[in-house]
Structure formats: C-alpha cells, structure tokens
Amino acid sequence: MNYERELLKGSTDSLLLSLINRQTTYGYKIIKELEKRSNGYFQFKEGTLYPALHRLEKAGLLQGKWQRLPGGQERRYYYITPKGQKALAERLAVWQDFSTAVALIVQPTIG
C-alpha cells in the first residue's frame, strides 16, 4: 500500500483551500507553490489538481473566474468563498486535533 498517496488523497482539499485562502491564484502557480512550500514533497500533476479544484468549486468552497491577461490569453483564477473559509477552519481544527493525538502516540515519552 502506498501510504503517502493515501495521506495526500485525504489532505488535498485542505492543502488547496489553505493555499488559495492566502492568495487568489491559478492552476500552474498552485502546482509550483505547493512544491516550493513543501520543499518538493508535494508534486501535484494536472490530473490530480484540476479535478480537485473542480470538486471544490462544485461544492461552493472555491470560485473560479476567467481573467484576460495583457497578452490576450485567458487564465482561470481561483478564489476561496466564505463557505470555503468556514470549511477550511473546520478542517484545520480537526487536523490539529488529529496530529496532536498521533504525536502523543508515536513520540517517546520522557520519564
């Protein structure tokens, strides 16, 4: 079993919401920013990213808007919605509780 893949699958939405909550952005930049901020650990492919963005958009957690660039091309920017901010806060609270509980079990106790 690929544990990294399973962990990523359960965390993708939270990672995307967290990143987009900090700054409105577009697909390619999301891929590069996740890779940069994780020191290369997260290397999303378009086949993972865009279905997740569309799922979050369909759920009302993100909103995508096309914007025309100075050169005439268009790029789809993603914004977090108020519903998305609420969902992110809830997910981060659950994640914090979960990671604290895991740390209590896997870290050696002193004394």
DSSP file (Angstrom, degrees, kcal/mol; ACC not computed):
  #  RESIDUE AA STRUCTURE BP1 BP2  ACC     N-H-->O    O-->H-N    N-H-->O    O-->H-N    TCO  KAPPA ALPHA  PHI   PSI    X-CA   Y-CA   Z-CA
    1    1 A M              0   0    0      0, 0.0     2,-1.1     0, 0.0     3,-0.1   0.000 360.0 360.0 360.0 139.0    0.0    0.0    0.0
    2    2 A N     >  -     0   0    0      1,-0.2     4,-1.7     2,-0.1     5,-0.1  -0.773 360.0-178.3 -93.0  96.6    1.2    3.5   -0.9
    3    3 A Y  H  > S+     0   0    0     -2,-1.1     4,-2.7     1,-0.2     5,-0.2   0.860  78.9  56.9 -66.9 -37.3    0.7    5.4    2.4
    4    4 A E  H  > S+     0   0    0      1,-0.2     4,-2.5     2,-0.2    -1,-0.2   0.918 107.5  49.1 -59.8 -42.3    2.0    8.7    1.0
    5    5 A R  H  > S+     0   0    0      2,-0.2     4,-2.5     1,-0.2    -1,-0.2   0.906 111.5  48.8 -64.2 -42.0   -0.7    8.6   -1.7
    6    6 A E  H  X S+     0   0    0     -4,-1.7     4,-1.6     2,-0.2    -2,-0.2   0.898 111.8  49.0 -65.7 -40.8   -3.4    7.8    0.8
    7    7 A L  H  X S+     0   0    0     -4,-2.7     4,-0.7     2,-0.2    -2,-0.2   0.914 112.4  48.5 -63.3 -42.8   -2.3   10.6    3.1
    8    8 A L  H >X S+     0   0    0     -4,-2.5     4,-1.9     1,-0.2     3,-1.0   0.910 107.0  55.7 -63.9 -42.8   -2.3   13.0    0.1
    9    9 A K  H 3< S+     0   0    0     -4,-2.5     4,-0.4     1,-0.3    -1,-0.2   0.889 110.4  45.5 -58.3 -39.3   -5.7   11.9   -1.0
   10   10 A G  H 3< S+     0   0    0     -4,-1.6    -1,-0.3     1,-0.2    -2,-0.2   0.599 120.6  39.6 -79.0 -11.1   -7.1   12.8    2.4
   11   11 A S  H <X S+     0   0    0     -3,-1.0     4,-2.5    -4,-0.7     5,-0.2   0.534  84.8  94.7-114.6 -10.4   -5.3   16.1    2.5
   12   12 A T  H  X S+     0   0    0     -4,-1.9     4,-2.6     1,-0.2     5,-0.2   0.903  86.8  47.8 -53.7 -50.6   -5.5   17.5   -1.0
   13   13 A D  H  > S+     0   0    0     -4,-0.4     4,-2.8     1,-0.2    -1,-0.2   0.907 113.1  48.2 -60.8 -42.8   -8.7   19.7   -0.4
   14   14 A S  H  > S+     0   0    0      2,-0.2     4,-2.4     1,-0.2    -1,-0.2   0.898 111.3  50.6 -65.6 -40.0   -7.3   21.2    2.8
   15   15 A L  H  X S+     0   0    0     -4,-2.5     4,-2.3     2,-0.2    -2,-0.2   0.929 113.4  45.4 -62.3 -45.1   -4.0   22.0    1.1
   16   16 A L  H  X S+     0   0    0     -4,-2.6     4,-2.7    -5,-0.2     5,-0.3   0.928 113.6  48.3 -65.7 -45.7   -5.7   23.7   -1.8
   17   17 A L  H  X S+     0   0    0     -4,-2.8     4,-2.1    -5,-0.2    -1,-0.2   0.913 112.3  50.1 -60.7 -42.0   -8.1   25.6    0.4
   18   18 A S  H  X S+     0   0    0     -4,-2.4     4,-1.1    -5,-0.2    -1,-0.2   0.918 113.2  44.9 -63.6 -44.5   -5.3   26.8    2.6
   19   19 A L  H >X S+     0   0    0     -4,-2.3     4,-1.3     1,-0.2     3,-0.5   0.930 115.9  45.3 -66.1 -46.0   -3.1   27.9   -0.3
   20   20 A I  H 3< S+     0   0    0     -4,-2.7    60,-0.4     1,-0.2    -1,-0.2   0.782 105.1  63.0 -71.6 -26.2   -5.9   29.7   -2.1
   21   21 A N  H 3< S+     0   0    0     -4,-2.1    -1,-0.2    -5,-0.3    -2,-0.2   0.844 105.6  47.0 -64.1 -32.2   -7.1   31.3    1.2
   22   22 A R  H << S+     0   0    0     -4,-1.1     2,-0.3    -3,-0.5    -2,-0.2   0.833 130.5   0.8 -77.2 -33.7   -3.7   33.1    1.4
   23   23 A Q  S  < S-     0   0    0     -4,-1.3    -1,-0.3    55,-0.0     2,-0.1  -0.940  71.0-113.6-161.0 131.0   -3.8   34.3   -2.2
   24   24 A T        +     0   0    0     -2,-0.3     2,-0.3    -3,-0.2    55,-0.2  -0.446  56.1 157.3 -59.3 135.4   -6.0   34.1   -5.3
   25   25 A T  E     -A   78   0A   0     53,-1.4    53,-3.7    -2,-0.1     2,-0.3  -0.895  36.0-114.5-155.6 179.9   -4.1   32.0   -7.8
   26   26 A Y  E  >  -A   77   0A   0     -2,-0.3     4,-2.2    51,-0.2     3,-0.2  -0.777  39.7 -92.2-126.1 167.9   -4.3   29.8  -10.9
   27   27 A G  H  > S+     0   0    0     49,-0.6     4,-2.2    -2,-0.3     5,-0.2   0.866 117.8  44.0 -50.6 -57.7   -3.6   26.2  -11.6
   28   28 A Y  H  > S+     0   0    0      1,-0.2     4,-2.1     2,-0.2    -1,-0.2   0.896 115.2  50.2 -59.9 -40.2    0.1   26.2  -12.7
   29   29 A K  H  > S+     0   0    0      1,-0.2     4,-2.8     2,-0.2    -1,-0.2   0.862 107.1  55.3 -66.6 -35.0    1.0   28.5   -9.9
   30   30 A I  H  X S+     0   0    0     -4,-2.2     4,-2.7     2,-0.2     5,-0.3   0.940 107.9  49.0 -60.6 -47.3   -0.8   26.3   -7.4
   31   31 A I  H  X S+     0   0    0     -4,-2.2     4,-1.8     1,-0.2    13,-0.3   0.934 115.3  43.5 -58.0 -47.8    1.4   23.3   -8.5
   32   32 A K  H  X S+     0   0    0     -4,-2.1     4,-2.5     1,-0.2    -1,-0.2   0.880 113.8  50.3 -67.7 -39.0    4.6   25.3   -8.2
   33   33 A E  H  X S+     0   0    0     -4,-2.8     4,-2.9     2,-0.2     5,-0.2   0.899 109.7  50.1 -68.9 -41.0    3.7   26.9   -4.9
   34   34 A L  H  X S+     0   0    0     -4,-2.7     4,-1.4    -5,-0.2     8,-0.5   0.915 113.4  46.7 -62.3 -42.2    2.7   23.6   -3.3
   35   35 A E  H  <>S+     0   0    0     -4,-1.8     5,-3.4    -5,-0.3     6,-0.3   0.930 115.3  45.9 -64.8 -45.2    6.1   22.1   -4.4
   36   36 A K  H ><5S+     0   0    0     -4,-2.5     3,-1.5     1,-0.2    -2,-0.2   0.941 113.6  46.9 -64.5 -48.9    8.0   25.1   -3.2
   37   37 A R  H 3<5S+     0   0    0     -4,-2.9    -1,-0.2     1,-0.3    -2,-0.2   0.761 114.2  48.2 -68.4 -24.1    6.4   25.4    0.2
   38   38 A S  T ><5S-     0   0    0     -4,-1.4     3,-1.5    -5,-0.2    -1,-0.3   0.261 113.5-115.1 -98.3  12.4    6.7   21.7    0.9
   39   39 A N  T < 5S-     0   0    0     -3,-1.5    -3,-0.2     1,-0.3    -2,-0.1   0.873  78.6 -48.8  54.4  38.9   10.4   21.6   -0.2
   40   40 A G  T 3 <S+     0   0    0     -5,-3.4    -1,-0.3    -6,-0.2    -4,-0.1   0.388 113.1 115.1  87.4  -2.9    9.5   19.4   -3.1
   41   41 A Y  S <  S+     0   0    0     -3,-1.5     2,-0.7    -6,-0.3    -6,-0.1   0.933  70.6  56.1 -66.7 -45.3    7.4   16.9   -1.1
   42   42 A F        +     0   0    0     -8,-0.5     2,-0.4    -7,-0.2    -2,-0.2  -0.798  60.6 169.1 -93.2 116.5    4.2   17.7   -2.9
   43   43 A Q        -     0   0    0     -2,-0.7     2,-0.1    -9,-0.1   -11,-0.1  -0.750  17.1-167.1-126.4  82.9    4.4   17.4   -6.7
   44   44 A F        -     0   0    0     -2,-0.4     2,-0.3   -13,-0.3    -9,-0.1  -0.392   7.9-147.2 -71.9 144.7    0.9   17.6   -8.0
   45   45 A K    >>  -     0   0    0     -2,-0.1     4,-2.6     1,-0.1     3,-1.6  -0.759  27.9-112.2-103.3 157.5    0.1   16.6  -11.5
   46   46 A E  H 3> S+     0   0    0     -2,-0.3     4,-2.0     1,-0.3    -1,-0.1   0.851 117.4  62.6 -57.6 -34.4   -2.6   18.4  -13.5
   47   47 A G  H 34 S+     0   0    0      1,-0.2    -1,-0.3     2,-0.2    -3,-0.0   0.682 112.0  36.6 -67.3 -17.9   -4.6   15.2  -13.4
   48   48 A T  H <> S+     0   0    0     -3,-1.6     4,-1.2     3,-0.1    -2,-0.2   0.804 118.4  48.9 -94.7 -42.9   -4.8   15.5   -9.6
   49   49 A L  H  X S+     0   0    0     -4,-2.6     4,-2.6     1,-0.2     5,-0.2   0.959 107.8  47.3 -67.3 -55.5   -5.1   19.2   -9.3
   50   50 A Y  H  X S+     0   0    0     -4,-2.0     4,-2.6     1,-0.2     5,-0.2   0.871 110.2  50.5 -65.9 -39.1   -7.9   20.2  -11.7
   51   51 A P  H  > S+     0   0    0      0, 0.0     4,-2.2     0, 0.0    -1,-0.2   0.902 112.9  49.2 -61.1 -36.6  -10.4   17.5  -10.7
   52   52 A A  H  X S+     0   0    0     -4,-1.2     4,-2.4     2,-0.2    -2,-0.2   0.925 111.3  48.4 -67.2 -43.8   -9.8   18.6   -7.0
   53   53 A L  H  X S+     0   0    0     -4,-2.6     4,-2.3     1,-0.2    -1,-0.2   0.917 112.8  48.3 -61.6 -43.1  -10.3   22.3   -8.0
   54   54 A H  H  X S+     0   0    0     -4,-2.6     4,-2.7     2,-0.2    -1,-0.2   0.885 110.8  51.1 -65.1 -38.2  -13.5   21.5   -9.9
   55   55 A R  H  X S+     0   0    0     -4,-2.2     4,-1.7    -5,-0.2    -2,-0.2   0.921 112.1  46.3 -64.0 -44.1  -14.8   19.4   -7.0
   56   56 A L  H  <>S+     0   0    0     -4,-2.4     5,-2.4     2,-0.2     6,-1.2   0.862 113.4  49.8 -66.9 -35.7  -14.2   22.3   -4.5
   57   57 A E  H ><5S+     0   0    0     -4,-2.3     3,-1.4     4,-0.2    -2,-0.2   0.920 109.4  50.6 -68.3 -43.4  -15.8   24.7   -6.9
   58   58 A K  H 3<5S+     0   0    0     -4,-2.7    -2,-0.2     1,-0.3    -1,-0.2   0.838 108.1  53.9 -62.8 -32.7  -18.8   22.5   -7.4
   59   59 A A  T 3<5S-     0   0    0     -4,-1.7    -1,-0.3    -5,-0.2    -2,-0.2   0.518 117.5-115.0 -79.6  -5.1  -19.2   22.3   -3.6
   60   60 A G  T < 5S+     0   0    0     -3,-1.4    24,-0.4    -4,-0.3    23,-0.3   0.621  88.1 113.1  82.6  12.9  -19.2   26.1   -3.4
   61   61 A L  S   <S+     0   0    0     -5,-2.4    20,-2.1    -6,-0.2     2,-0.3   0.736  80.5  27.5 -88.6 -25.0  -15.8   26.2   -1.5
   62   62 A L  E     -B   80   0A   0     -6,-1.2     2,-0.4    18,-0.2    -2,-0.2  -0.911  66.6-151.1-129.4 158.8  -14.0   27.9   -4.3
   63   63 A Q  E     -B   79   0A   0     16,-2.7    16,-2.8    -2,-0.3     2,-0.4  -0.998  10.7-154.1-130.4 131.0  -15.0   30.2   -7.2
   64   64 A G  E     -B   78   0A   0     -2,-0.4     2,-0.4    14,-0.2    14,-0.2  -0.863  12.5-177.2-104.6 138.3  -13.1   30.2  -10.5
   65   65 A K  E     -B   77   0A   0     12,-2.6    12,-2.9    -2,-0.4     2,-0.3  -0.999  23.5-129.1-135.3 133.1  -13.1   33.3  -12.7
   66   66 A W  E     -B   76   0A   0     -2,-0.4     2,-0.4    10,-0.2    10,-0.2  -0.626  26.8-170.4 -78.3 136.4  -11.5   33.7  -16.1
   67   67 A Q  E     -B   75   0A   0      8,-2.7     8,-2.4    -2,-0.3     2,-0.4  -0.994  20.2-129.1-129.8 136.7   -9.3   36.7  -16.5
   68   68 A R  E     -B   74   0A   0     -2,-0.4     6,-0.2     6,-0.2     5,-0.1  -0.702  24.3-143.4 -84.1 130.1   -7.8   38.1  -19.7
   69   69 A L    >   -     0   0    0      4,-3.6     3,-2.6    -2,-0.4    -1,-0.0  -0.471  30.0 -99.8 -87.0 162.5   -4.0   38.7  -19.4
   70   70 A P  T 3  S+     0   0    0      0, 0.0    -1,-0.1     0, 0.0    -2,-0.0   0.814 123.3  57.4 -53.3 -32.6   -2.3   41.7  -21.1
   71   71 A G  T 3  S-     0   0    0      2,-0.1     3,-0.1     1,-0.1    -3,-0.0   0.490 121.3-106.6 -78.4  -2.3   -1.2   39.4  -23.9
   72   72 A G  S <  S+     0   0    0     -3,-2.6    -1,-0.1     1,-0.4     2,-0.1   0.168  81.3 121.5  99.4 -17.9   -4.8   38.5  -24.7
   73   73 A Q        -     0   0    0     -5,-0.1    -4,-3.6     1,-0.1    -1,-0.4  -0.353  57.1-127.4 -75.1 161.4   -4.7   34.9  -23.3
   74   74 A E  E     - B   0  68A   0     -6,-0.2     2,-0.4    -3,-0.1    -6,-0.2  -0.848  20.4-171.2-112.7 149.1   -7.1   33.9  -20.5
   75   75 A R  E     - B   0  67A   0     -8,-2.4    -8,-2.7    -2,-0.3     2,-0.7  -0.996  22.6-127.5-137.7 140.0   -6.3   32.3  -17.2
   76   76 A R  E     - B   0  66A   0     -2,-0.4   -49,-0.6   -10,-0.2     2,-0.3  -0.804  25.4-163.0 -93.5 117.2   -8.7   30.9  -14.6
   77   77 A Y  E     -AB  26  65A   0    -12,-2.9   -12,-2.6    -2,-0.7     2,-0.4  -0.772   8.1-141.4 -99.2 143.9   -8.1   32.3  -11.1
   78   78 A Y  E     -AB  25  64A   0    -53,-3.7   -53,-1.4    -2,-0.3     2,-0.4  -0.900  15.8-173.3-111.6 134.4   -9.5   30.6   -8.0
   79   79 A Y  E     - B   0  63A   0    -16,-2.8   -16,-2.7    -2,-0.4     2,-0.3  -0.928  25.2-121.3-121.4 143.9  -10.9   32.4   -5.0
   80   80 A I  E     - B   0  62A   0    -60,-0.4   -18,-0.2    -2,-0.4   -19,-0.1  -0.689  27.9-142.0 -84.1 140.9  -12.0   31.0   -1.7
   81   81 A T     >  -     0   0    0    -20,-2.1     4,-2.4    -2,-0.3     5,-0.2  -0.506  27.7-103.9 -93.8 166.8  -15.6   31.6   -0.8
   82   82 A P  H  > S+     0   0    0      0, 0.0     4,-2.1     0, 0.0     5,-0.2   0.898 126.7  52.6 -56.4 -38.9  -16.9   32.4    2.7
   83   83 A K  H  > S+     0   0    0    -23,-0.3     4,-2.3     1,-0.2   -22,-0.2   0.882 108.8  50.6 -62.5 -37.9  -18.2   28.8    2.8
   84   84 A G  H  > S+     0   0    0    -24,-0.4     4,-2.5   -23,-0.2    -1,-0.2   0.874 107.8  52.0 -67.7 -38.1  -14.7   27.6    1.8
   85   85 A Q  H  X S+     0   0    0     -4,-2.4     4,-2.3     2,-0.2    -2,-0.2   0.896 111.0  47.9 -64.6 -39.9  -13.1   29.7    4.6
   86   86 A K  H  X S+     0   0    0     -4,-2.1     4,-2.2     2,-0.2    -2,-0.2   0.934 112.6  48.2 -65.5 -45.6  -15.5   28.1    7.1
   87   87 A A  H  X S+     0   0    0     -4,-2.3     4,-2.6     1,-0.2    -2,-0.2   0.897 110.8  52.0 -61.7 -40.4  -14.8   24.6    5.8
   88   88 A L  H  X S+     0   0    0     -4,-2.5     4,-2.8     2,-0.2     5,-0.2   0.929 108.1  50.4 -62.5 -45.7  -11.0   25.3    5.9
   89   89 A A  H  X S+     0   0    0     -4,-2.3     4,-1.9     1,-0.2    -1,-0.2   0.909 112.7  47.3 -59.7 -42.0  -11.2   26.5    9.6
   90   90 A E  H  X S+     0   0    0     -4,-2.2     4,-2.1     2,-0.2    -1,-0.2   0.923 112.9  48.3 -65.3 -43.9  -13.1   23.3   10.5
   91   91 A R  H  X S+     0   0    0     -4,-2.6     4,-2.8     1,-0.2    -2,-0.2   0.893 110.6  50.8 -64.8 -40.0  -10.7   21.0    8.6
   92   92 A L  H  X S+     0   0    0     -4,-2.8     4,-2.5     2,-0.2    -1,-0.2   0.873 109.0  51.4 -67.3 -35.6   -7.7   22.7   10.2
   93   93 A A  H  X S+     0   0    0     -4,-1.9     4,-2.1    -5,-0.2    -2,-0.2   0.925 112.7  45.5 -65.1 -43.3   -9.1   22.3   13.7
   94   94 A V  H  X S+     0   0    0     -4,-2.1     4,-2.7     2,-0.2    -2,-0.2   0.921 112.8  51.2 -64.1 -43.6   -9.7   18.6   13.0
   95   95 A W  H  X S+     0   0    0     -4,-2.8     4,-3.2     1,-0.2     5,-0.3   0.905 109.0  50.9 -60.6 -42.2   -6.2   18.2   11.5
   96   96 A Q  H  X S+     0   0    0     -4,-2.5     4,-2.1     2,-0.2    -1,-0.2   0.925 112.1  46.2 -62.8 -44.9   -4.7   19.9   14.6
   97   97 A D  H  X S+     0   0    0     -4,-2.1     4,-2.2     2,-0.2    -2,-0.2   0.926 114.8  48.1 -61.7 -44.8   -6.5   17.5   16.9
   98   98 A F  H  X S+     0   0    0     -4,-2.7     4,-2.5     1,-0.2    -2,-0.2   0.936 112.4  46.8 -62.4 -48.9   -5.6   14.5   14.8
   99   99 A S  H  X S+     0   0    0     -4,-3.2     4,-2.3     1,-0.2    -1,-0.2   0.856 111.7  51.8 -66.9 -33.3   -1.9   15.4   14.5
  100  100 A T  H  X S+     0   0    0     -4,-2.1     4,-2.1    -5,-0.3    -1,-0.2   0.926 111.0  47.9 -64.9 -44.4   -1.7   16.1   18.3
  101  101 A A  H  X S+     0   0    0     -4,-2.2     4,-1.0     2,-0.2    -2,-0.2   0.903 112.5  48.5 -63.5 -42.0   -3.2   12.7   19.0
  102  102 A V  H >X S+     0   0    0     -4,-2.5     4,-2.8     1,-0.2     3,-0.7   0.929 110.1  52.0 -64.2 -44.2   -0.8   10.9   16.6
  103  103 A A  H 3X S+     0   0    0     -4,-2.3     4,-2.2     1,-0.3    -1,-0.2   0.879 104.5  56.9 -60.0 -38.5    2.2   12.7   18.1
  104  104 A L  H 3< S+     0   0    0     -4,-2.1    -1,-0.3     1,-0.2    -2,-0.2   0.810 114.5  39.4 -62.7 -28.7    1.1   11.6   21.6
  105  105 A I  H << S+     0   0    0     -4,-1.0    -2,-0.2    -3,-0.7    -1,-0.2   0.890 120.9  38.5 -88.4 -43.1    1.2    8.0   20.5
  106  106 A V  H  < S+     0   0    0     -4,-2.8    -3,-0.2    -5,-0.1    -2,-0.2   0.738  97.9  82.8 -87.7 -21.3    4.3    8.0   18.2
  107  107 A Q  S  < S-     0   0    0     -4,-2.2     2,-0.1    -5,-0.3     0, 0.0  -0.640  87.0-111.8 -83.8 138.6    6.6   10.2   20.2
  108  108 A P        -     0   0    0      0, 0.0     2,-0.2     0, 0.0    -1,-0.1  -0.394  31.8-122.8 -66.8 143.4    8.6    8.6   23.0
  109  109 A T        -     0   0    0     -4,-0.1     2,-0.5    -2,-0.1    -5,-0.0  -0.584  18.0-128.3 -85.7 150.0    7.5    9.8   26.4
  110  110 A I              0   0    0     -2,-0.2    -1,-0.0     1,-0.2     0, 0.0  -0.840 360.0 360.0 -98.7 132.0   10.1   11.4   28.8
  111  111 A G              0   0    0     -2,-0.5    -1,-0.2     0, 0.0    -2,-0.0   0.433 360.0 360.0  98.4 360.0   10.3   10.0   32.3
